[in-house]
Amino acid sequence: MIYVGIDVSQEKANYAIINSDNKIINQFVLKHSNENFDKLIKILSEFNKKDIILGIESTGNHWRIPTYYLLERDFNIVLLNPFYTHKFLSLISNKTKTDKIDALGIAKYLKTDEFKKSIIPVDSHADIKALVKCAEKIQKQICDQKRAISNTLVSAFFEFKTLFKNIFSVTALTLLKQYPSFKKIASLKPENLVKLFRNIKGNNFNYQKALKIIETAKNSVTPDVCIEQYENILLSQIDILEAMIKAKQNIDKKIDKNLMAPDLKYSDTLTNDNYNIVRSILSIPGVGKKTLAAIIGMCGDLSRFENSTKFVGYIGLYPQIIQSGKKNRTKAHKKGIRIVKKYIHLAAVASIKHNNELNKIFLDAISKGKTKQQALAKVKYKLLKIIWHLYNYRIVYDPSKVFVNKNVAWYINVKELY
């Protein structure tokens, strides 16, 4: 076998080629260009393609260019989990860290056959993954922007937060866009605010509420030093927030559209012509499109997992066992796919409210002395198991099959049944 380690950066990549005896055959650096990729193919053509395995770290987005280039030419390339490659490199070498050493270390890591690989997304899975990651980044920016607005409000109108349950509601933001400081609100008449609120759909603010806002502004402890500057800052921050929210909504629409891609539909129909993966997973009460998109985008085709346990393990939803002598305890593992774990958590919370079967699992765990977090972990584990089964056995959610004796015939022959 020939093992090729690739340490990639933004403009170039270091390559290290070794054989089964750990003998270094070649080491070189190539910048990303079609001409240099042709040189790489020429070097690799000296070996039998079936005997070559290439490994590259999934660092940022730098891995995409060489990986998809080699995939299109039918090379066996593995996308490696950076956490495990760094652990391995720290074990085999105490030398100064360089790109050349890292490439060689990746090649040696491939030779162990113990490497942890990530999914190389293709087709609509790749599209959804890119969109989901983009949506998460925008959502984080929205949260940061809201914190910035909240901080600015302290200097523009200190008591504003006490007047609204949600200072980022349509009503609150509309008021701030028109009158971005306590000084401007204090100069208003209640009729001005009532007229403003009346134009907002679904708003039920009345004259008394308007009067309370104005009186609070008049008695505000906010100093009027630099108040005009804080008004300008606040207006700019609100404009940025609204632009971010609009961008997030556009990304969410694109995610919904990609969930209906042809390759997410089953080739054969079991119940009707519209049967597909999306319909199957969304039949679970408590699971929404955002959860489904995160799972499909980050995990790819779930049929590649031999069983539901390996699927759960890939996501990282398993306990970390800490044992030393007589001490033995467990805690939630921090490793895994963060985005998927986040949305499974949200889906589990929703399932407790809307899914009777998963609610029973939660309550049973609580009655046995488990904490709420431990009980919720059981719900998340069960929810992932259900998702894997619906995906692979091409069925919709059936409450009667959530609690089942695994020894019964229909469970053992579930594929034949469906």
C-alpha positions, 0 to 999 in steps of 0.5 A: 500500500502507498500512503499519501499525507496532505497538509493543506493551507490556503494557497498550497499543500505539502505532500508526503508519500510513504510505503508499508515499510514507513519508507519515505518515497517522496515529499514535495510542495505544490501550489493550488493550480490546474498545472500543479494538480496535473503534476500531482496526478503524474506522480501518483500515476507511478503507483497502482491507483487501487493501492493508494490511500490519501489523507487530508485534514478537514481544516476550514475550507482549504481541504475542498480544492484538492479533495474534490479534484482527486475525488473526480479522478476516482482516488481513494481520499479520506477526510480526517478529523483534525482532533485525532490527527493532532493527537496522533502527531503529538504522540509520534513526534516532539519535533518542531511543528512544520507543514512538512512534518505534519504531512508525513505524520498524516501519512503515518496515521493512515497506515495505522488503519485507526484513523477517524474520518469525516464525511466528504459531502456530495450532491445536495448533502454538500449544498445543505452542509454549506448552507447550514454552516452559513446559517449558524455563523449568521445566527451567531452574528445576530446574537452578537449584534443583539448584545451590542444593541443591548449595551448601547441602550444603557447609554441611550435609554437605560429603563427601556428594557423594563418596558418590553418583554422582548426589546427586539420585538417588532414593536420595540425596534420600530419605536427605537428606529423612530425615537432612538433615545429617552430624550426624543421619547420624552418629548412625545405625546401619547397620541404619537406612540398610539398612532405608531403602534397602530400601524404594527400588525398584531400589536395591542398597545394602548394609550396607557402603555404609551403614557407609561413609556413617555413618563419613564423616559421623562424620569430616566436616569440616563445622562444626556452626554453624547446622546446624539452619538448614541442615537446614531450608533443605535440606529446603525446597529439596528440597520445591521441587525435587520440586514442580518435577520433578512440574510438568515431568512434567505438562507433558511429558504434555500435550505428548505429548497435543497431539502426537496432535492431529487437525491433526497427522495427514495428511488422506490415508493412504498406508500405513495408517490410523494414518499421521501426522506424529508417527509419520513423524518418530519413525521416525528412530533417535535422534529423540524426542518432545521434539525433535519437539515443539520443532520443531513448536511453534517452526517450525509447519507445515514444509510452508510452507518451500519446501525443506529448506535454507530450513528449516535456515536458519530454525532458524539452523543455518548457519555464520557466514562472516567474511572480511577480505582474505585471511582467511576463516573460519567459525564456528557462528552464534549466532542462530536458534531456541535451543530447537530448536537445543538439541534437535537437538543432543541428537538428533544425539548420540543419532543417532551412537549409534543411527543407523548412517547418521548415525554414518557421516556423523560418522565420515567427517567425523572421518576427513577431519580435522574436529573433533568439533563440526564433524562433529556439525554435519554430522549436525545438518544432515543430520538436519534435512534428513531431518526436512523430507523425511519431513514433506513427502513423507509417508514413514517413515525409510528408511536406504537413502535417506540416502546417495543420488546426487541425479541418480537418477530416483527422487530427482528424482521423489520425490513421484511415487514415494511 
